[in-house]
Amino acid sequence: MKLSARNQLPGKVNKIDIGVITAEIVIALDGGGEITSVITKKAVENLGLTVGKKVYAVVKSTEVMVAID
């Protein structure tokens, strides 16, 4: 798989919470930490997502904010 998005974060599915239309997917990143994605229920089925499956969290955004305390 080749993508133009530069932010491809490898990890494993840690939790799947399926709703009526969407699902919340929690990914444990290989480098530490977690990231959560909300995708359609159909996408979960099409990708065959299960807890423990190796995935990539792909972040494509037009802006990234920087904040300080």
All heavy atoms as TSV, in Angstrom:
chain	resi	resn	atom	element	x	y	z
A	1	MET	N	N	0.846	-1.173	0.000
A	1	MET	CA	C	0.000	0.000	0.000
A	1	MET	C	C	0.888	1.231	0.000
A	1	MET	O	O	1.786	1.360	0.823
A	1	MET	CB	C	-0.887	-0.019	1.241
A	1	MET	CG	C	-1.617	1.268	1.469
A	1	MET	SD	S	-2.558	1.325	3.006
A	1	MET	CE	C	-1.271	1.512	4.200
A	2	LYS	N	N	0.658	2.135	-0.918
A	2	LYS	CA	C	1.381	3.397	-0.957
A	2	LYS	C	C	0.378	4.532	-0.827
A	2	LYS	O	O	-0.672	4.516	-1.461
A	2	LYS	CB	C	2.156	3.539	-2.264
A	2	LYS	CG	C	3.291	2.568	-2.395
A	2	LYS	CD	C	4.077	2.825	-3.658
A	2	LYS	CE	C	5.230	1.843	-3.759
A	2	LYS	NZ	N	6.037	2.073	-4.943
A	3	LEU	N	N	0.725	5.499	0.019
A	3	LEU	CA	C	-0.145	6.652	0.249
A	3	LEU	C	C	0.683	7.928	0.192
A	3	LEU	O	O	1.868	7.918	0.503
A	3	LEU	CB	C	-0.801	6.575	1.636
A	3	LEU	CG	C	-1.796	5.462	1.870
A	3	LEU	CD1	C	-2.190	5.429	3.331
A	3	LEU	CD2	C	-3.017	5.649	1.011
A	4	SER	N	N	0.023	9.023	-0.141
A	4	SER	CA	C	0.712	10.311	-0.127
A	4	SER	C	C	0.811	10.884	1.282
A	4	SER	O	O	1.657	11.725	1.546
A	4	SER	CB	C	-0.013	11.307	-1.040
A	4	SER	OG	O	-1.324	11.541	-0.557
A	5	ALA	N	N	-0.031	10.427	2.181
A	5	ALA	CA	C	-0.007	10.920	3.562
A	5	ALA	C	C	1.296	10.494	4.226
A	5	ALA	O	O	1.675	9.329	4.185
A	5	ALA	CB	C	-1.199	10.373	4.350
A	6	ARG	N	N	1.985	11.440	4.826
A	6	ARG	CA	C	3.277	11.143	5.449
A	6	ARG	C	C	3.138	10.602	6.864
A	6	ARG	O	O	4.023	9.935	7.356
A	6	ARG	CB	C	4.131	12.408	5.469
A	6	ARG	CG	C	4.507	12.839	4.079
A	6	ARG	CD	C	5.388	14.053	4.137
A	6	ARG	NE	N	5.693	14.460	2.772
A	6	ARG	CZ	C	6.722	15.184	2.447
A	6	ARG	NH1	N	7.544	15.607	3.376
A	6	ARG	NH2	N	6.938	15.518	1.199
A	7	ASN	N	N	2.056	10.895	7.517
A	7	ASN	CA	C	1.872	10.489	8.907
A	7	ASN	C	C	1.150	9.150	8.972
A	7	ASN	O	O	-0.060	9.082	9.085
A	7	ASN	CB	C	1.094	11.567	9.675
A	7	ASN	CG	C	1.832	12.887	9.673
A	7	ASN	OD1	O	3.017	12.933	9.952
A	7	ASN	ND2	N	1.138	13.947	9.332
A	8	GLN	N	N	1.930	8.079	8.880
A	8	GLN	CA	C	1.405	6.720	8.954
A	8	GLN	C	C	1.958	6.087	10.226
A	8	GLN	O	O	3.141	5.799	10.320
A	8	GLN	CB	C	1.823	5.924	7.725
A	8	GLN	CG	C	1.306	6.542	6.434
A	8	GLN	CD	C	1.795	5.816	5.209
A	8	GLN	OE1	O	1.976	4.608	5.222
A	8	GLN	NE2	N	2.007	6.553	4.135
A	9	LEU	N	N	1.094	5.901	11.203
A	9	LEU	CA	C	1.506	5.446	12.522
A	9	LEU	C	C	1.124	3.977	12.714
A	9	LEU	O	O	-0.062	3.646	12.819
A	9	LEU	CB	C	0.842	6.303	13.600
A	9	LEU	CG	C	0.971	7.821	13.408
A	9	LEU	CD1	C	0.090	8.553	14.397
A	9	LEU	CD2	C	2.417	8.248	13.529
A	10	PRO	N	N	2.100	3.066	12.758
A	10	PRO	CA	C	1.779	1.648	12.921
A	10	PRO	C	C	1.349	1.322	14.344
A	10	PRO	O	O	1.803	1.936	15.308
A	10	PRO	CB	C	3.096	0.939	12.574
A	10	PRO	CG	C	4.161	1.944	12.858
A	10	PRO	CD	C	3.541	3.295	12.611
A	11	GLY	N	N	0.452	0.364	14.445
A	11	GLY	CA	C	-0.020	-0.066	15.761
A	11	GLY	C	C	-0.921	-1.272	15.646
A	11	GLY	O	O	-0.997	-1.902	14.592
A	12	LYS	N	N	-1.602	-1.578	16.746
A	12	LYS	CA	C	-2.549	-2.699	16.784
A	12	LYS	C	C	-3.863	-2.210	17.363
A	12	LYS	O	O	-3.881	-1.373	18.262
A	12	LYS	CB	C	-2.012	-3.829	17.653
A	12	LYS	CG	C	-0.848	-4.557	17.038
A	12	LYS	CD	C	-0.453	-5.740	17.880
A	12	LYS	CE	C	0.738	-6.432	17.228
A	12	LYS	NZ	N	1.262	-7.519	18.039
A	13	VAL	N	N	-4.950	-2.771	16.849
A	13	VAL	CA	C	-6.271	-2.420	17.362
A	13	VAL	C	C	-6.361	-2.892	18.811
A	13	VAL	O	O	-6.129	-4.070	19.107
A	13	VAL	CB	C	-7.396	-3.054	16.515
A	13	VAL	CG1	C	-8.753	-2.762	17.126
A	13	VAL	CG2	C	-7.332	-2.544	15.075
A	14	ASN	N	N	-6.666	-1.965	19.697
A	14	ASN	CA	C	-6.755	-2.251	21.130
A	14	ASN	C	C	-8.204	-2.421	21.589
A	14	ASN	O	O	-8.484	-3.176	22.506
A	14	ASN	CB	C	-6.075	-1.124	21.910
A	14	ASN	CG	C	-5.731	-1.494	23.323
A	14	ASN	OD1	O	-5.469	-2.649	23.616
A	14	ASN	ND2	N	-5.725	-0.509	24.198
A	15	LYS	N	N	-9.117	-1.697	20.925
A	15	LYS	CA	C	-10.525	-1.732	21.329
A	15	LYS	C	C	-11.388	-1.310	20.152
A	15	LYS	O	O	-11.022	-0.419	19.388
A	15	LYS	CB	C	-10.748	-0.772	22.500
A	15	LYS	CG	C	-12.165	-0.720	23.010
A	15	LYS	CD	C	-12.288	0.269	24.160
A	15	LYS	CE	C	-13.732	0.404	24.602
A	15	LYS	NZ	N	-13.914	1.481	25.572
A	16	ILE	N	N	-12.542	-1.955	19.996
A	16	ILE	CA	C	-13.533	-1.585	18.991
A	16	ILE	C	C	-14.870	-1.432	19.690
A	16	ILE	O	O	-15.346	-2.363	20.333
A	16	ILE	CB	C	-13.648	-2.647	17.879
A	16	ILE	CG1	C	-12.299	-2.847	17.179
A	16	ILE	CG2	C	-14.735	-2.251	16.876
A	16	ILE	CD1	C	-12.297	-3.984	16.167
A	17	ASP	N	N	-15.457	-0.257	19.580
A	17	ASP	CA	C	-16.773	0.010	20.168
A	17	ASP	C	C	-17.717	0.340	19.021
A	17	ASP	O	O	-17.690	1.443	18.487
A	17	ASP	CB	C	-16.680	1.160	21.169
A	17	ASP	CG	C	-17.978	1.391	21.915
A	17	ASP	OD1	O	-18.872	0.524	21.860
A	17	ASP	OD2	O	-18.102	2.453	22.555
A	18	ILE	N	N	-18.533	-0.633	18.622
A	18	ILE	CA	C	-19.404	-0.474	17.461
A	18	ILE	C	C	-20.759	0.076	17.871
A	18	ILE	O	O	-21.409	-0.456	18.765
A	18	ILE	CB	C	-19.579	-1.809	16.718
A	18	ILE	CG1	C	-18.223	-2.271	16.171
A	18	ILE	CG2	C	-20.596	-1.679	15.589
A	18	ILE	CD1	C	-18.253	-3.582	15.440
A	19	GLY	N	N	-21.161	1.142	17.180
A	19	GLY	CA	C	-22.474	1.734	17.371
A	19	GLY	C	C	-23.390	1.340	16.230
A	19	GLY	O	O	-23.112	0.409	15.475
A	20	VAL	N	N	-24.481	2.081	16.075
A	20	VAL	CA	C	-25.459	1.784	15.027
A	20	VAL	C	C	-24.884	2.068	13.642
A	20	VAL	O	O	-25.021	1.258	12.725
A	20	VAL	CB	C	-26.751	2.604	15.247
A	20	VAL	CG1	C	-27.736	2.380	14.115
A	20	VAL	CG2	C	-27.376	2.246	16.590
A	21	ILE	N	N	-24.208	3.198	13.480
A	21	ILE	CA	C	-23.669	3.600	12.179
A	21	ILE	C	C	-22.148	3.719	12.189
A	21	ILE	O	O	-21.494	3.387	11.214
A	21	ILE	CB	C	-24.295	4.934	11.721
A	21	ILE	CG1	C	-25.796	4.757	11.541
A	21	ILE	CG2	C	-23.648	5.435	10.439
A	21	ILE	CD1	C	-26.556	6.022	11.283
A	22	THR	N	N	-21.581	4.179	13.298
A	22	THR	CA	C	-20.141	4.379	13.377
A	22	THR	C	C	-19.514	3.471	14.427
A	22	THR	O	O	-20.209	2.853	15.234
A	22	THR	CB	C	-19.802	5.846	13.730
A	22	THR	OG1	O	-20.369	6.163	15.002
A	22	THR	CG2	C	-20.305	6.801	12.669
A	23	ALA	N	N	-18.196	3.417	14.396
A	23	ALA	CA	C	-17.442	2.638	15.379
A	23	ALA	C	C	-16.248	3.453	15.834
A	23	ALA	O	O	-15.645	4.186	15.047
A	23	ALA	CB	C	-16.980	1.321	14.776
A	24	GLU	N	N	-15.917	3.325	17.114
A	24	GLU	CA	C	-14.737	3.974	17.672
A	24	GLU	C	C	-13.645	2.917	17.770
A	24	GLU	O	O	-13.831	1.885	18.396
A	24	GLU	CB	C	-15.063	4.546	19.049
A	24	GLU	CG	C	-13.939	5.341	19.651
A	24	GLU	CD	C	-14.344	5.963	20.972
A	24	GLU	OE1	O	-14.988	7.024	20.947
A	24	GLU	OE2	O	-14.034	5.364	22.024
A	25	ILE	N	N	-12.518	3.196	17.129
A	25	ILE	CA	C	-11.400	2.266	17.093
A	25	ILE	C	C	-10.249	2.876	17.881
A	25	ILE	O	O	-9.787	3.977	17.564
A	25	ILE	CB	C	-10.925	2.023	15.638
A	25	ILE	CG1	C	-12.098	1.702	14.714
A	25	ILE	CG2	C	-9.843	0.946	15.600
A	25	ILE	CD1	C	-12.887	0.488	15.079
A	26	VAL	N	N	-9.769	2.178	18.901
A	26	VAL	CA	C	-8.619	2.628	19.679
A	26	VAL	C	C	-7.418	1.814	19.208
A	26	VAL	O	O	-7.452	0.585	19.221
A	26	VAL	CB	C	-8.842	2.448	21.190
A	26	VAL	CG1	C	-7.613	2.901	21.965
A	26	VAL	CG2	C	-10.075	3.229	21.646
A	27	ILE	N	N	-6.365	2.534	18.792
A	27	ILE	CA	C	-5.156	1.894	18.282
A	27	ILE	C	C	-4.012	2.148	19.253
A	27	ILE	O	O	-3.728	3.304	19.590
A	27	ILE	CB	C	-4.796	2.441	16.886
A	27	ILE	CG1	C	-5.947	2.178	15.912
A	27	ILE	CG2	C	-3.484	1.830	16.383
A	27	ILE	CD1	C	-5.820	2.911	14.595
A	28	ALA	N	N	-3.371	1.075	19.706
A	28	ALA	CA	C	-2.171	1.178	20.534
A	28	ALA	C	C	-0.994	1.319	19.572
A	28	ALA	O	O	-0.701	0.407	18.802
A	28	ALA	CB	C	-2.014	-0.061	21.404
A	29	LEU	N	N	-0.354	2.485	19.595
A	29	LEU	CA	C	0.725	2.768	18.657
A	29	LEU	C	C	1.998	2.028	19.036
A	29	LEU	O	O	2.325	1.885	20.222
A	29	LEU	CB	C	0.982	4.273	18.603
A	29	LEU	CG	C	-0.214	5.130	18.165
A	29	LEU	CD1	C	0.126	6.603	18.279
A	29	LEU	CD2	C	-0.651	4.770	16.751
A	30	ASP	N	N	2.744	1.571	18.035
A	30	ASP	CA	C	3.995	0.841	18.271
A	30	ASP	C	C	4.992	1.687	19.062
A	30	ASP	O	O	5.747	1.159	19.864
A	30	ASP	CB	C	4.633	0.424	16.943
A	30	ASP	CG	C	3.885	-0.729	16.266
A	30	ASP	OD1	O	2.929	-1.267	16.864
A	30	ASP	OD2	O	4.269	-1.079	15.137
A	31	GLY	N	N	4.997	2.990	18.859
A	31	GLY	CA	C	5.922	3.877	19.551
A	31	GLY	C	C	5.448	4.296	20.931
A	31	GLY	O	O	6.092	5.116	21.592
A	32	GLY	N	N	4.322	3.767	21.374
A	32	GLY	CA	C	3.741	4.156	22.655
A	32	GLY	C	C	2.572	5.088	22.456
A	32	GLY	O	O	2.468	5.782	21.455
A	33	GLY	N	N	1.679	5.089	23.386
A	33	GLY	CA	C	0.488	5.932	23.318
A	33	GLY	C	C	-0.626	5.283	22.521
A	33	GLY	O	O	-0.485	4.161	22.008
A	34	GLU	N	N	-1.735	5.978	22.451
A	34	GLU	CA	C	-2.912	5.503	21.735
A	34	GLU	C	C	-3.476	6.621	20.884
A	34	GLU	O	O	-3.273	7.793	21.166
A	34	GLU	CB	C	-4.012	5.068	22.712
A	34	GLU	CG	C	-3.739	3.809	23.469
A	34	GLU	CD	C	-4.914	3.395	24.350
A	34	GLU	OE1	O	-5.724	4.257	24.737
A	34	GLU	OE2	O	-4.990	2.206	24.658
A	35	ILE	N	N	-4.191	6.220	19.853
A	35	ILE	CA	C	-4.928	7.175	19.035
A	35	ILE	C	C	-6.295	6.552	18.763
A	35	ILE	O	O	-6.416	5.325	18.640
A	35	ILE	CB	C	-4.174	7.518	17.730
A	35	ILE	CG1	C	-4.799	8.721	17.042
A	35	ILE	CG2	C	-4.085	6.317	16.809
A	35	ILE	CD1	C	-3.911	9.348	15.998
A	36	THR	N	N	-7.316	7.388	18.722
A	36	THR	CA	C	-8.684	6.916	18.514
A	36	THR	C	C	-9.222	7.457	17.200
A	36	THR	O	O	-9.022	8.632	16.875
A	36	THR	CB	C	-9.598	7.368	19.668
A	36	THR	OG1	O	-9.068	6.861	20.896
A	36	THR	CG2	C	-11.010	6.867	19.488
A	37	SER	N	N	-9.894	6.609	16.470
A	37	SER	CA	C	-10.499	6.995	15.199
A	37	SER	C	C	-11.971	6.605	15.211
A	37	SER	O	O	-12.339	5.558	15.754
A	37	SER	CB	C	-9.793	6.284	14.046
A	37	SER	OG	O	-10.411	6.589	12.809
A	38	VAL	N	N	-12.802	7.432	14.626
A	38	VAL	CA	C	-14.215	7.103	14.443
A	38	VAL	C	C	-14.430	6.879	12.956
A	38	VAL	O	O	-14.187	7.776	12.138
A	38	VAL	CB	C	-15.135	8.221	14.982
A	38	VAL	CG1	C	-16.591	7.893	14.679
A	38	VAL	CG2	C	-14.929	8.416	16.470
A	39	ILE	N	N	-14.833	5.667	12.607
A	39	ILE	CA	C	-15.080	5.299	11.216
A	39	ILE	C	C	-16.458	4.649	11.123
A	39	ILE	O	O	-17.087	4.374	12.138
A	39	ILE	CB	C	-13.989	4.346	10.670
A	39	ILE	CG1	C	-13.951	3.034	11.464
A	39	ILE	CG2	C	-12.621	5.028	10.699
A	39	ILE	CD1	C	-12.942	2.014	10.923
A	40	THR	N	N	-16.907	4.393	9.912
A	40	THR	CA	C	-18.215	3.770	9.771
A	40	THR	C	C	-18.158	2.296	10.171
A	40	THR	O	O	-17.109	1.649	10.097
A	40	THR	CB	C	-18.741	3.861	8.324
A	40	THR	OG1	O	-17.882	3.111	7.465
A	40	THR	CG2	C	-18.850	5.313	7.873
A	41	LYS	N	N	-19.292	1.784	10.572
A	41	LYS	CA	C	-19.428	0.369	10.907
A	41	LYS	C	C	-19.093	-0.481	9.680
A	41	LYS	O	O	-18.438	-1.514	9.781
A	41	LYS	CB	C	-20.859	0.105	11.387
A	41	LYS	CG	C	-21.143	-1.314	11.778
A	41	LYS	CD	C	-22.582	-1.445	12.252
A	41	LYS	CE	C	-22.952	-2.881	12.519
A	41	LYS	NZ	N	-24.356	-3.013	12.918
A	42	LYS	N	N	-19.511	-0.013	8.517
A	42	LYS	CA	C	-19.244	-0.717	7.258
A	42	LYS	C	C	-17.744	-0.797	6.989
A	42	LYS	O	O	-17.243	-1.828	6.518
A	42	LYS	CB	C	-19.970	-0.020	6.106
A	42	LYS	CG	C	-19.892	-0.732	4.798
A	42	LYS	CD	C	-20.742	-1.978	4.829
A	42	LYS	CE	C	-20.812	-2.585	3.440
A	42	LYS	NZ	N	-21.479	-3.863	3.440
A	43	ALA	N	N	-16.995	0.275	7.312
A	43	ALA	CA	C	-15.545	0.269	7.119
A	43	ALA	C	C	-14.885	-0.781	8.020
A	43	ALA	O	O	-13.943	-1.456	7.599
A	43	ALA	CB	C	-14.968	1.648	7.393
A	44	VAL	N	N	-15.380	-0.930	9.243
A	44	VAL	CA	C	-14.862	-1.957	10.151
A	44	VAL	C	C	-15.045	-3.333	9.520
A	44	VAL	O	O	-14.124	-4.156	9.504
A	44	VAL	CB	C	-15.553	-1.897	11.532
A	44	VAL	CG1	C	-15.140	-3.073	12.408
A	44	VAL	CG2	C	-15.261	-0.584	12.221
A	45	GLU	N	N	-16.213	-3.575	8.969
A	45	GLU	CA	C	-16.501	-4.857	8.324
A	45	GLU	C	C	-15.634	-5.061	7.088
A	45	GLU	O	O	-15.047	-6.133	6.909
A	45	GLU	CB	C	-17.989	-4.927	7.952
A	45	GLU	CG	C	-18.913	-4.919	9.150
A	45	GLU	CD	C	-20.377	-4.677	8.783
A	45	GLU	OE1	O	-20.697	-4.516	7.577
A	45	GLU	OE2	O	-21.199	-4.623	9.711
A	46	ASN	N	N	-15.534	-4.039	6.229
A	46	ASN	CA	C	-14.756	-4.143	4.995
A	46	ASN	C	C	-13.273	-4.391	5.262
A	46	ASN	O	O	-12.615	-5.106	4.503
A	46	ASN	CB	C	-14.917	-2.890	4.136
A	46	ASN	CG	C	-16.287	-2.788	3.508
A	46	ASN	OD1	O	-17.021	-3.770	3.404
A	46	ASN	ND2	N	-16.659	-1.592	3.088
A	47	LEU	N	N	-12.734	-3.780	6.323
A	47	LEU	CA	C	-11.321	-3.939	6.668
A	47	LEU	C	C	-11.055	-5.192	7.497
A	47	LEU	O	O	-9.908	-5.561	7.712
A	47	LEU	CB	C	-10.826	-2.707	7.434
A	47	LEU	CG	C	-10.786	-1.399	6.649
A	47	LEU	CD1	C	-10.524	-0.227	7.581
A	47	LEU	CD2	C	-9.733	-1.465	5.555
A	48	GLY	N	N	-12.116	-5.833	7.962
A	48	GLY	CA	C	-11.967	-7.023	8.787
A	48	GLY	C	C	-11.261	-6.726	10.102
A	48	GLY	O	O	-10.455	-7.520	10.580
A	49	LEU	N	N	-11.570	-5.565	10.689
A	49	LEU	CA	C	-10.893	-5.158	11.917
A	49	LEU	C	C	-11.315	-6.012	13.100
A	49	LEU	O	O	-12.501	-6.275	13.302
A	49	LEU	CB	C	-11.185	-3.688	12.226
A	49	LEU	CG	C	-10.640	-2.665	11.232
A	49	LEU	CD1	C	-10.958	-1.254	11.709
A	49	LEU	CD2	C	-9.150	-2.833	11.017
A	50	THR	N	N	-10.317	-6.433	13.859
A	50	THR	CA	C	-10.525	-7.168	15.093
A	50	THR	C	C	-9.482	-6.699	16.094
A	50	THR	O	O	-8.435	-6.157	15.702
A	50	THR	CB	C	-10.369	-8.693	14.886
A	50	THR	OG1	O	-9.070	-8.950	14.352
A	50	THR	CG2	C	-11.431	-9.253	13.957
A	51	VAL	N	N	-9.748	-6.889	17.366
A	51	VAL	CA	C	-8.785	-6.526	18.401
A	51	VAL	C	C	-7.506	-7.338	18.173
A	51	VAL	O	O	-7.566	-8.541	17.933
A	51	VAL	CB	C	-9.364	-6.772	19.807
A	51	VAL	CG1	C	-8.296	-6.592	20.869
A	51	VAL	CG2	C	-10.540	-5.833	20.068
A	52	GLY	N	N	-6.372	-6.649	18.201
A	52	GLY	CA	C	-5.078	-7.287	17.993
A	52	GLY	C	C	-4.562	-7.204	16.568
A	52	GLY	O	O	-3.402	-7.497	16.307
A	53	LYS	N	N	-5.432	-6.804	15.620
A	53	LYS	CA	C	-5.014	-6.721	14.223
A	53	LYS	C	C	-4.037	-5.577	14.024
A	53	LYS	O	O	-4.205	-4.489	14.546
A	53	LYS	CB	C	-6.230	-6.543	13.318
A	53	LYS	CG	C	-5.878	-6.533	11.844
A	53	LYS	CD	C	-7.084	-6.659	10.963
A	53	LYS	CE	C	-6.620	-6.738	9.521
A	53	LYS	NZ	N	-7.451	-7.639	8.753
A	54	LYS	N	N	-2.990	-5.817	13.231
A	54	LYS	CA	C	-1.995	-4.799	12.889
A	54	LYS	C	C	-2.619	-3.825	11.885
A	54	LYS	O	O	-3.200	-4.243	10.881
A	54	LYS	CB	C	-0.768	-5.484	12.275
A	54	LYS	CG	C	0.304	-4.555	11.845
A	54	LYS	CD	C	1.168	-4.152	12.992
A	54	LYS	CE	C	2.350	-3.345	12.466
A	54	LYS	NZ	N	2.884	-2.463	13.451
A	55	VAL	N	N	-2.531	-2.534	12.188
A	55	VAL	CA	C	-3.106	-1.492	11.341
A	55	VAL	C	C	-2.170	-0.284	11.293
A	55	VAL	O	O	-1.180	-0.228	12.019
A	55	VAL	CB	C	-4.498	-1.038	11.853
A	55	VAL	CG1	C	-5.516	-2.156	11.785
A	55	VAL	CG2	C	-4.399	-0.475	13.266
A	56	TYR	N	N	-2.504	0.655	10.453
A	56	TYR	CA	C	-1.834	1.949	10.409
A	56	TYR	C	C	-2.871	3.034	10.661
A	56	TYR	O	O	-3.933	3.027	10.029
A	56	TYR	CB	C	-1.195	2.200	9.040
A	56	TYR	CG	C	-0.023	1.305	8.757
A	56	TYR	CD1	C	-0.211	0.068	8.140
A	56	TYR	CD2	C	1.259	1.676	9.112
A	56	TYR	CE1	C	0.854	-0.763	7.880
A	56	TYR	CE2	C	2.335	0.845	8.852
A	56	TYR	CZ	C	2.126	-0.371	8.242
A	56	TYR	OH	O	3.194	-1.200	7.993
A	57	ALA	N	N	-2.563	3.948	11.561
A	57	ALA	CA	C	-3.376	5.151	11.725
A	57	ALA	C	C	-2.780	6.166	10.758
A	57	ALA	O	O	-1.623	6.562	10.901
A	57	ALA	CB	C	-3.306	5.662	13.162
A	58	VAL	N	N	-3.529	6.539	9.746
A	58	VAL	CA	C	-3.049	7.464	8.725
A	58	VAL	C	C	-3.688	8.815	8.978
A	58	VAL	O	O	-4.916	8.944	8.966
A	58	VAL	CB	C	-3.385	6.955	7.307
A	58	VAL	CG1	C	-2.894	7.928	6.255
A	58	VAL	CG2	C	-2.801	5.570	7.085
A	59	VAL	N	N	-2.845	9.813	9.207
A	59	VAL	CA	C	-3.327	11.160	9.522
A	59	VAL	C	C	-3.072	12.054	8.330
A	59	VAL	O	O	-1.923	12.258	7.921
A	59	VAL	CB	C	-2.613	11.726	10.768
A	59	VAL	CG1	C	-3.131	13.111	11.092
A	59	VAL	CG2	C	-2.781	10.785	11.951
A	60	LYS	N	N	-4.131	12.587	7.756
A	60	LYS	CA	C	-4.023	13.518	6.636
A	60	LYS	C	C	-4.825	14.746	7.021
A	60	LYS	O	O	-6.029	14.692	7.205
A	60	LYS	CB	C	-4.589	12.880	5.363
A	60	LYS	CG	C	-4.471	13.718	4.134
A	60	LYS	CD	C	-3.047	13.803	3.639
A	60	LYS	CE	C	-2.991	14.554	2.314
A	60	LYS	NZ	N	-1.633	14.721	1.846
A	61	SER	N	N	-4.140	15.850	7.177
A	61	SER	CA	C	-4.802	17.061	7.632
A	61	SER	C	C	-4.220	18.277	6.927
A	61	SER	O	O	-3.056	18.278	6.528
A	61	SER	CB	C	-4.619	17.209	9.143
A	61	SER	OG	O	-5.216	18.398	9.597
A	62	THR	N	N	-5.013	19.305	6.822
A	62	THR	CA	C	-4.521	20.530	6.206
A	62	THR	C	C	-3.798	21.422	7.192
A	62	THR	O	O	-3.119	22.353	6.799
A	62	THR	CB	C	-5.685	21.325	5.579
A	62	THR	OG1	O	-6.651	21.591	6.594
A	62	THR	CG2	C	-6.326	20.541	4.450
A	63	GLU	N	N	-3.946	21.156	8.484
A	63	GLU	CA	C	-3.221	21.947	9.472
A	63	GLU	C	C	-2.999	21.150	10.745
A	63	GLU	O	O	-3.757	20.266	11.087
A	63	GLU	CB	C	-3.927	23.257	9.792
A	63	GLU	CG	C	-5.233	23.097	10.548
A	63	GLU	CD	C	-5.888	24.436	10.816
A	63	GLU	OE1	O	-6.487	24.976	9.885
A	63	GLU	OE2	O	-5.808	24.884	11.963
A	64	VAL	N	N	-1.916	21.467	11.411
A	64	VAL	CA	C	-1.597	20.884	12.704
A	64	VAL	C	C	-1.327	22.046	13.644
A	64	VAL	O	O	-0.505	22.911	13.352
A	64	VAL	CB	C	-0.356	19.964	12.638
A	64	VAL	CG1	C	0.005	19.468	14.024
A	64	VAL	CG2	C	-0.622	18.802	11.700
A	65	MET	N	N	-2.052	22.090	14.741
A	65	MET	CA	C	-1.875	23.176	15.714
A	65	MET	C	C	-0.785	22.831	16.699
A	65	MET	O	O	-0.575	21.667	17.018
A	65	MET	CB	C	-3.174	23.417	16.459
A	65	MET	CG	C	-4.316	23.855	15.581
A	65	MET	SD	S	-5.788	23.970	16.587
A	65	MET	CE	C	-6.600	25.279	15.755
A	66	VAL	N	N	-0.110	23.843	17.198
A	66	VAL	CA	C	0.893	23.703	18.251
A	66	VAL	C	C	0.434	24.523	19.428
A	66	VAL	O	O	0.028	25.684	19.277
A	66	VAL	CB	C	2.278	24.194	17.770
A	66	VAL	CG1	C	3.287	24.105	18.889
A	66	VAL	CG2	C	2.735	23.387	16.564
A	67	ALA	N	N	0.472	23.940	20.633
A	67	ALA	CA	C	0.006	24.644	21.829
A	67	ALA	C	C	1.047	24.503	22.944
A	67	ALA	O	O	1.848	23.575	22.940
A	67	ALA	CB	C	-1.330	24.071	22.305
A	68	ILE	N	N	1.015	25.428	23.875
A	68	ILE	CA	C	1.862	25.362	25.055
A	68	ILE	C	C	1.017	25.682	26.276
A	68	ILE	O	O	-0.073	26.239	26.172
A	68	ILE	CB	C	3.049	26.338	24.961
A	68	ILE	CG1	C	2.560	27.792	24.849
A	68	ILE	CG2	C	3.939	25.987	23.794
A	68	ILE	CD1	C	3.657	28.820	25.002
A	69	ASP	N	N	1.507	25.311	27.454
A	69	ASP	CA	C	0.820	25.635	28.705
A	69	ASP	C	C	1.279	26.979	29.204
A	69	ASP	O	O	2.370	27.401	29.038
A	69	ASP	CB	C	1.116	24.582	29.779
A	69	ASP	CG	C	0.347	23.306	29.516
A	69	ASP	OD1	O	-0.785	23.385	29.015
A	69	ASP	OD2	O	0.881	22.234	29.816
